[in-house]
Amino acid sequence: MLAKEADLMAVLEIALQRGGDFAEIFIERKRITSISCEDDKIERVNSGLDQGAGIRVLAGDRTVYSYTNDISREGLEKAAAQVAAAFQGEAQVKPCAFSRPRPGADFEFRRRPDSVPVEEKVELVQRANKAAREVDPRIRQVTVAYGDVIQEVTIANSEGVLVEDERVRCRLAVNAVASDGKIIQTGYEAAGGLCGFELFEEIDAAELARKAARRAVQMLEARPAPAGKMTVVMAAEAGGTMIHEACGHGLEADLVQKGLSVYAGKKGQQVASPLITVIDDPTLPSKYGSFRFDDEGAPGQRTVLIQNGILQDYMYDYLTARKEKRRSTGNGRRESYQDRPIPRMSNTFIAPGNDDPEEIIRSTARGLLVKKMGGGQVNTTNGDFVFDVAEGYLIQDGKIGPAVRGATLTGNGPEVLRLVDRVGKDLGFSLGTCGKDGQGVPVGDAQPTIRIPEMVVGGILEDEEGE
């Protein structure tokens, strides 16, 4: 444990001594290893330890937060006194006796990364780099990044919650750049999860790298994408970027309460096709956004956000839940002890449907098949978005046709979800670091194969191509 129970209780009492009605301590010790390979050689092998604590006190709607690198009792007491000094009253409440909630899920780390020699990690990176470069002579640049983190946390609050947890994550990402002298294209693949180094018993690092390189080469040979309104089929392997950006952020309770979400005030209303169910679930085994407890000590839980098109709930942390006199959904997350918790997604996905993914394509006369999403932008206030397509193909007479490059998808999140007319029985995950309010946290996103009968696709106007 990062601090004794008696010390935690004493610190909470100090934090509440000037009139706060809720106090919380978040103590963190994080060990990180990162290895990167660029220009066909290992550029960096970094490892480090960071530790510290954040103290938060609430009084009504007011929040005061402070953090320190000193996690001794004296250091914590000093930080607590600084927070308490922001208030002018006298102690109104005392901390409750501690109890330990049960985790929302349990996870096994079969091969902890701190037990793996750094030479083995370097060899993994080199193997991925070599595999990508061997795909095609037009591969001009390959970047491979490996990272692992072991995060120990102790969370205690004045309502009696006391949690100790350890989170272990591993990740490998490959970015390949191909050029034929005129055109430059990239391919990206990543794998990771709340798991140990056993991840690479299930994921072939070399094949992951080859996949990224093949995509870059294939996009060199792709024709420019047509522009206009057309049917779009999003394959499961495209991952859940669309649902994360165009829908997920709008379901975070802080944005809803501030009136910055298109979904504000719409609980119980039809906001998507009856075929669409959206779930946030940090209890999924080995996914990148999984956890036993959130960063406020609430057990991770499966939350149905949209069910059969009807908006059911939002994602809450302690503060936003308190404003509505309800319980948190276990979505309070922070990047580190230096940050206050805010509502964040974990693993967010559209639930699988009943359709055969291949039949969805066969039943589409003409359209665009999206196999990999790129970056994009979304306005959570109105749901408008623009996304790049990293890998796409034309659908012609129910068959997958030629690859296309330069496609973008433009639309409105709620409107697109209302239009979905086919939902596959598959499910494909992607992973990433989600940014919000200057904080990044690990997340997983997923969707089945879905079909949108009409979307605006940006590219090259067909009459400019002489078609």
matplotlib code that plots the C-alpha trace (Angstrom):
import matplotlib.pyplot as plt

x = [0.0, 1.3, 0.2, -1.1, -4.8, -4.2, -2.1, -4.8, -7.5, -5.4, -4.8, -8.5, -9.3, -6.9, -8.4, -11.8, -10.9, -12.0, -15.5, -15.2, -17.9, -15.9, -12.2, -10.2, -6.6, -5.2, -1.7, 0.2, 3.4, 4.1, 6.9, 7.2, 9.4, 9.4, 11.5, 11.4, 13.0, 13.4, 15.7, 16.3, 17.9, 16.9, 16.7, 15.6, 15.3, 13.7, 12.5, 11.4, 9.5, 7.0, 5.1, 2.9, -0.5, -3.4, -5.7, -9.2, -11.8, -15.3, -17.7, -21.0, -20.2, -16.7, -13.6, -10.0, -7.2, -3.5, -0.8, 2.6, 5.6, 6.0, 3.9, 5.1, 2.6, 4.1, 4.0, 0.4, -0.6, 1.1, -0.8, -4.1, -3.6, -3.0, -6.3, -8.1, -6.8, -8.8, -12.0, -12.9, -15.3, -15.0, -15.1, -18.6, -18.0, -15.6, -14.2, -16.1, -14.4, -12.8, -14.3, -12.9, -15.4, -15.2, -13.7, -15.9, -13.7, -10.5, -7.6, -4.5, -1.1, 0.6, 4.0, 4.7, 6.7, 9.2, 10.1, 11.0, 14.6, 15.0, 16.9, 13.7, 11.7, 14.3, 14.3, 10.5, 10.8, 13.6, 11.7, 8.7, 10.9, 12.6, 9.3, 7.8, 10.8, 10.9, 7.3, 8.2, 11.2, 8.8, 8.7, 10.9, 10.4, 9.3, 8.7, 8.1, 7.2, 6.9, 5.7, 4.6, 3.4, 2.9, 0.7, 0.0, -2.7, -4.2, -7.5, -9.2, -12.0, -14.0, -17.1, -15.1, -13.9, -10.4, -9.0, -5.6, -5.1, -2.4, -2.8, -0.4, -0.5, 1.6, 1.4, 3.2, 2.6, 4.0, 3.8, 5.1, 5.6, 5.7, 6.6, 6.9, 8.6, 5.4, 2.9, 3.5, 1.1, 1.2, 0.0, -0.5, -1.3, -1.2, -1.9, -2.2, -4.2, -4.5, -2.2, 1.4, 4.0, 1.9, 0.2, 2.9, 2.1, -1.3, -0.2, 2.5, 4.6, 6.0, 2.6, 1.3, 4.2, 3.7, 0.0, 0.9, 3.4, 1.1, -1.5, 0.9, 2.0, -1.6, -2.7, 0.1, -1.6, -5.1, -7.1, -8.3, -11.6, -14.8, -16.8, -20.5, -23.3, -23.0, -23.6, -20.9, -20.1, -17.8, -16.0, -15.5, -11.8, -12.1, -12.4, -14.7, -13.2, -16.6, -18.5, -15.9, -15.6, -19.0, -21.0, -19.0, -17.8, -21.3, -22.4, -19.9, -21.9, -19.7, -20.3, -24.0, -24.3, -22.5, -24.9, -22.0, -23.5, -26.0, -27.4, -28.3, -31.8, -32.6, -32.7, -35.5, -35.6, -34.8, -31.3, -30.2, -31.5, -33.3, -30.4, -27.9, -26.9, -23.9, -22.1, -19.2, -17.5, -14.1, -14.6, -13.8, -10.7, -7.4, -8.8, -6.8, -9.5, -10.2, -9.8, -10.9, -11.6, -11.8, -9.5, -12.0, -12.2, -15.6, -15.8, -15.7, -19.1, -20.8, -23.0, -25.6, -25.7, -28.0, -30.3, -32.1, -31.7, -33.1, -30.7, -30.5, -27.7, -24.6, -21.1, -20.6, -17.8, -18.3, -18.7, -21.2, -23.2, -23.3, -24.8, -27.7, -27.9, -27.1, -24.3, -21.2, -21.1, -17.4, -16.1, -14.0, -10.5, -7.4, -4.0, -2.0, -1.9, -1.4, -4.9, -8.4, -10.8, -13.3, -15.9, -14.1, -14.9, -13.2, -14.0, -16.9, -18.6, -21.6, -23.0, -22.9, -26.2, -27.5, -26.3, -23.6, -20.8, -20.2, -23.9, -24.0, -21.4, -23.2, -26.4, -24.8, -24.9, -22.5, -20.7, -17.5, -16.1, -14.0, -11.5, -9.4, -10.2, -7.7, -7.8, -10.7, -12.6, -15.9, -18.0, -19.7, -22.2, -23.9, -22.4, -20.8, -17.7, -15.1, -12.9, -10.2, -10.3, -6.9, -8.0, -11.0, -12.4, -15.2, -18.1, -19.4, -22.3, -22.0, -18.3, -15.2, -13.6, -10.5, -8.8, -9.2, -7.2, -8.0, -11.5, -13.1, -16.4, -18.5, -21.7, -23.5, -23.1, -26.7, -28.0, -25.6, -26.6, -30.3, -29.6, -27.8, -29.8, -27.5, -25.4, -23.1, -22.5, -18.8, -16.9, -13.5, -11.5, -9.1, -7.1, -5.7, -5.0, -8.0, -7.4, -9.7, -9.0, -5.3, -5.4, -4.7, -6.1, -6.0, -9.2, -10.6, -13.2, -15.1, -18.0, -19.4, -19.7, -22.4, -24.0, -25.1, -27.3, -26.1, -23.1, -21.2, -17.8, -15.1, -12.6, -12.3, -15.5, -16.3, -16.8, -13.3, -12.1, -14.0, -16.2]
y = [0.0, 3.4, 4.9, 3.6, 3.8, 5.9, 8.4, 8.6, 9.3, 12.0, 13.7, 13.6, 15.2, 18.1, 18.5, 18.9, 21.2, 24.5, 23.5, 21.1, 18.4, 15.8, 15.1, 12.6, 11.4, 9.8, 8.4, 7.0, 5.3, 4.7, 2.9, 3.4, 1.8, 3.0, 1.9, 3.5, 2.5, 5.0, 5.2, 1.4, 1.7, 1.9, 5.6, 5.6, 3.2, 5.1, 4.0, 6.0, 6.3, 9.0, 9.2, 11.7, 12.4, 14.6, 16.0, 17.2, 18.9, 19.8, 22.3, 22.5, 23.3, 24.5, 22.2, 22.8, 20.5, 20.3, 17.8, 16.9, 14.6, 14.0, 11.0, 10.8, 11.6, 15.0, 15.8, 14.7, 16.7, 19.8, 19.4, 18.8, 22.0, 24.0, 22.8, 23.4, 27.0, 27.8, 27.6, 29.9, 27.9, 25.3, 21.5, 20.3, 16.6, 13.9, 11.1, 7.9, 4.6, 2.9, 0.0, -1.7, -2.0, -5.0, -4.5, -4.4, -7.1, -8.9, -9.2, -11.5, -10.3, -13.5, -12.0, -8.7, -6.4, -5.7, -9.4, -9.2, -8.3, -5.1, -7.0, -9.0, -5.9, -4.4, -7.6, -7.3, -3.8, -4.8, -7.7, -5.5, -2.9, -5.6, -7.2, -3.8, -2.9, -6.2, -5.8, -3.6, -1.5, 1.5, 1.5, 4.5, 4.9, 2.8, 3.9, 1.3, 2.3, -0.1, 1.0, -0.6, 0.9, -0.5, 1.9, 1.4, 3.6, 4.1, 6.0, 7.1, 9.5, 10.9, 8.8, 5.7, 4.4, 2.9, 1.2, -0.2, -1.2, -2.1, -1.5, -3.1, -2.1, -3.0, -1.5, -1.8, 0.6, 0.6, 3.4, 2.8, 5.4, 4.4, 6.6, 6.0, 9.3, 11.3, 10.1, 9.5, 7.2, 5.9, 2.7, 2.4, -0.5, -0.9, -3.5, -3.2, -3.9, -4.0, -7.0, -8.1, -9.1, -12.1, -9.8, -10.8, -14.5, -13.6, -10.8, -11.5, -8.3, -9.0, -9.6, -6.4, -4.5, -6.1, -5.2, -1.5, -1.6, -3.4, -0.7, 2.1, 0.4, -0.4, 3.2, 4.2, 2.2, 3.3, 5.6, 9.0, 8.6, 9.9, 12.6, 12.9, 11.2, 7.5, 4.4, 3.7, 0.4, 0.6, -2.7, -4.0, -3.8, -0.1, 0.1, 2.4, 5.8, 6.9, 5.9, 7.3, 10.7, 11.3, 9.9, 8.9, 12.4, 13.7, 11.2, 12.3, 13.9, 17.1, 18.1, 17.3, 19.4, 22.3, 22.2, 21.3, 18.0, 17.3, 14.6, 16.9, 16.5, 13.5, 10.6, 8.3, 9.7, 8.0, 9.2, 6.4, 3.6, 0.8, -1.4, 0.6, -0.2, 1.7, 0.4, 1.6, -1.3, -1.2, -4.8, -6.4, -8.7, -7.3, -4.3, -1.1, 0.9, -1.7, -1.2, -2.7, 0.7, 4.1, 6.9, 7.8, 4.3, 3.4, -0.2, -0.4, -1.2, -1.9, 1.0, 0.8, 4.3, 3.8, 0.7, -0.1, 3.6, 5.0, 7.1, 5.4, 7.1, 9.2, 8.5, 10.1, 10.7, 11.5, 15.2, 15.1, 12.3, 14.4, 17.3, 15.0, 13.2, 9.8, 7.3, 7.5, 5.1, 4.5, 6.8, 9.2, 9.1, 11.2, 11.1, 11.2, 12.5, 16.0, 16.0, 16.1, 13.3, 14.0, 11.8, 9.7, 6.7, 3.4, 0.7, 2.2, 0.2, -0.4, -3.9, -6.5, -7.1, -10.1, -9.5, -11.4, -8.8, -10.3, -10.2, -6.5, -5.9, -8.2, -6.3, -2.9, -2.0, 0.9, 2.6, 3.0, 0.3, 1.8, -0.7, 1.7, 5.1, 8.0, 11.2, 13.6, 16.4, 16.5, 19.3, 17.7, 20.6, 19.7, 16.3, 17.4, 15.5, 15.1, 11.9, 10.8, 7.3, 5.6, 2.5, 2.4, 0.5, 1.1, -1.3, -2.2, -4.5, -6.0, -6.8, -5.1, -3.1, -1.0, 0.7, 4.5, 7.1, 10.6, 9.9, 11.8, 11.2, 14.2, 14.1, 14.5, 11.8, 11.5, 11.7, 9.0, 6.7, 7.2, 6.2, 2.9, 0.1, -3.0, -4.1, -7.1, -9.8, -9.2, -6.7, -5.1, -3.1, -0.2, 1.5, 4.8, 7.6, 9.9, 13.6, 15.8, 19.0, 18.5, 14.9, 11.7, 8.3, 4.8, 3.8, 1.1, 1.6, -1.0, -1.5, -4.3, -3.9, -1.2, 0.3, 3.9, 4.3, 7.8, 9.9, 12.7, 11.4, 13.9, 13.1, 13.9, 14.8, 12.0, 14.3, 15.6, 12.1, 11.7, 9.0]
z = [0.0, -0.9, 2.5, 5.8, 6.6, 9.7, 7.6, 4.9, 7.5, 9.1, 5.8, 4.9, 8.3, 7.5, 4.1, 5.5, 8.4, 6.8, 5.6, 2.7, 2.5, 0.5, 0.3, -1.8, -2.0, -5.2, -4.8, -7.8, -8.5, -12.2, -13.9, -17.6, -20.3, -23.9, -26.9, -30.4, -33.7, -36.5, -39.5, -39.1, -35.7, -32.1, -31.3, -27.7, -24.7, -21.9, -18.4, -15.5, -12.3, -11.4, -8.2, -6.5, -5.0, -5.7, -3.0, -4.0, -1.7, -2.7, -1.0, -2.8, -6.4, -5.6, -6.3, -5.2, -6.3, -5.4, -6.1, -4.7, -5.5, -1.8, -0.8, 2.8, 5.5, 6.0, 2.3, 2.0, 5.1, 3.7, 0.4, 2.3, 4.3, 1.2, -0.3, 3.0, 3.1, 0.0, 2.2, 5.0, 7.3, 9.9, 9.7, 8.8, 8.3, 9.4, 7.2, 7.4, 8.4, 5.4, 3.5, 0.4, -2.5, -4.7, -8.2, -11.2, -12.8, -12.2, -14.6, -14.7, -15.8, -16.7, -17.7, -16.0, -18.3, -15.4, -15.5, -19.2, -20.1, -22.0, -24.7, -25.4, -25.8, -28.1, -30.2, -30.6, -31.9, -34.3, -35.6, -36.4, -38.1, -40.3, -41.2, -42.4, -44.4, -46.2, -47.6, -50.6, -51.7, -51.8, -48.0, -47.2, -43.5, -40.6, -37.0, -34.3, -30.8, -27.8, -24.4, -21.1, -17.8, -14.4, -12.4, -8.7, -7.1, -3.7, -3.6, -0.4, 0.2, 3.1, 2.3, 3.3, 0.0, 0.1, -3.0, -3.9, -7.5, -10.0, -13.8, -16.3, -19.9, -23.0, -26.5, -29.8, -32.7, -36.2, -38.8, -42.3, -45.0, -48.7, -51.7, -55.4, -55.9, -56.5, -53.9, -50.2, -48.2, -44.7, -43.0, -39.2, -36.9, -33.2, -30.6, -26.8, -23.8, -20.0, -19.9, -19.6, -22.2, -22.9, -25.4, -27.9, -27.5, -29.1, -31.4, -34.0, -34.0, -37.4, -39.0, -37.4, -39.0, -42.4, -42.3, -41.7, -44.6, -47.0, -46.4, -47.2, -50.4, -51.4, -51.0, -53.3, -56.0, -55.1, -57.4, -56.1, -54.2, -55.9, -54.2, -53.5, -51.5, -51.5, -49.4, -46.9, -45.3, -42.3, -41.7, -38.2, -38.6, -39.1, -35.3, -33.3, -34.1, -35.5, -32.3, -30.0, -31.6, -33.2, -30.3, -27.3, -26.2, -26.4, -23.8, -21.2, -18.4, -17.9, -21.6, -21.2, -18.0, -19.6, -22.6, -24.9, -26.1, -28.9, -26.6, -23.6, -22.4, -24.6, -22.2, -23.2, -26.8, -30.0, -31.0, -33.3, -35.5, -33.6, -34.7, -32.7, -29.1, -27.6, -24.5, -22.4, -20.6, -18.8, -17.5, -20.9, -20.6, -21.8, -23.7, -23.7, -21.9, -19.2, -15.5, -12.1, -10.6, -12.1, -10.8, -8.0, -6.6, -8.2, -9.5, -13.3, -14.7, -18.0, -18.9, -21.7, -23.2, -26.1, -26.4, -29.6, -30.6, -27.3, -25.2, -21.8, -19.8, -19.8, -18.4, -14.9, -12.5, -8.9, -9.4, -12.2, -10.5, -7.3, -9.2, -10.2, -6.8, -8.4, -8.4, -10.7, -13.6, -12.8, -15.6, -13.5, -15.1, -15.0, -16.8, -13.5, -10.0, -11.4, -12.9, -11.4, -12.6, -15.3, -17.1, -19.8, -21.9, -21.3, -24.0, -26.0, -28.8, -30.9, -30.0, -32.7, -34.6, -36.6, -40.2, -42.0, -42.8, -46.3, -47.1, -46.1, -48.9, -51.4, -50.9, -51.6, -55.3, -55.1, -52.3, -50.3, -48.0, -45.1, -43.7, -41.7, -40.2, -40.0, -37.9, -37.7, -36.0, -34.2, -32.7, -29.7, -29.4, -32.7, -33.6, -36.9, -37.9, -40.6, -40.7, -43.0, -44.5, -44.2, -46.2, -48.5, -51.5, -53.9, -53.8, -57.2, -57.8, -54.4, -54.7, -53.3, -56.1, -56.4, -53.5, -53.2, -51.4, -50.2, -49.0, -46.2, -44.4, -43.5, -41.5, -38.2, -35.6, -34.4, -38.0, -39.2, -36.3, -37.2, -40.8, -40.1, -41.8, -41.4, -38.4, -38.6, -36.1, -36.0, -33.7, -34.3, -31.7, -32.1, -29.4, -28.6, -26.2, -25.9, -25.3, -23.4, -21.3, -21.8, -20.4, -22.3, -21.1, -22.7, -24.4, -26.6, -29.4, -31.4, -33.8, -36.0, -39.8, -40.3, -43.4, -43.7, -46.9, -47.6, -46.4, -47.9, -49.1, -49.9, -52.7, -56.4, -58.2, -60.6, -63.6, -63.0, -63.5, -66.7, -65.3]

ax = plt.figure().add_subplot(projection="3d")
ax.plot(x, y, z, "-o")
ax.set_aspect("equal")
plt.show()
